[in-house]
Amino acid sequence: VGEDRARSCVVDFLAQAAAQLRAAPSLLADHAALGRMAHDLAGVSGTLGVTGLLDGLLAVEDAARDGDAAGIERALDEVCKTWERVQPVLHSRFEAVAAGRAGPASVTDCTTTLSVPPAYSDEPGAASA
């Protein structure tokens, strides 16, 4: 994937995720639609290496599939908190890598930093964005 295509994917993801997460509260009664939204965003989050967001979205998807309204609300709250931390970091780290200011190790560092928010981690010293 070239730099322009990668930038387009990240920019599209940032815009679509923001719009879908803003709309998510209106889907609380429609577990199937909320589960599909979470599944779709989880796939792209995983592709981009944003595993903290991925984990939260999978929790939303699981709760939606199980019909667990309280679980959906808890998981969605965590997703929104994680999104607020991840969004600016993902954008700035991608731009730094694309501009050649950081090497491949920085991409790994970025995904490690973003990987698992404390709410989803049992590991001592887990990093969060």
Sequence and secondary structure as in RCSB ss.txt:
>XXXX:A:sequence
VGEDRARSCVVDFLAQAAAQLRAAPSLLADHAALGRMAHDLAGVSGTLGVTGLLDGLLAVEDAARDGDAAGIERA
LDEVCKTWERVQPVLHSRFEAVAAGRAGPASVTDCTTTLSVPPAYSDEPGAASA
>XXXX:A:secstr
  HHHHHHHHHHHHHHHHHHHHHGGGGTT HHHHHHHHHHHHHHHHHHT HHHHHHHHHHHHHHHHT HHHHHHH
HHHHHHHHHHHHHHHHHHHHHHHTTSS HHHHHHHHHHHS  GGG  STT    
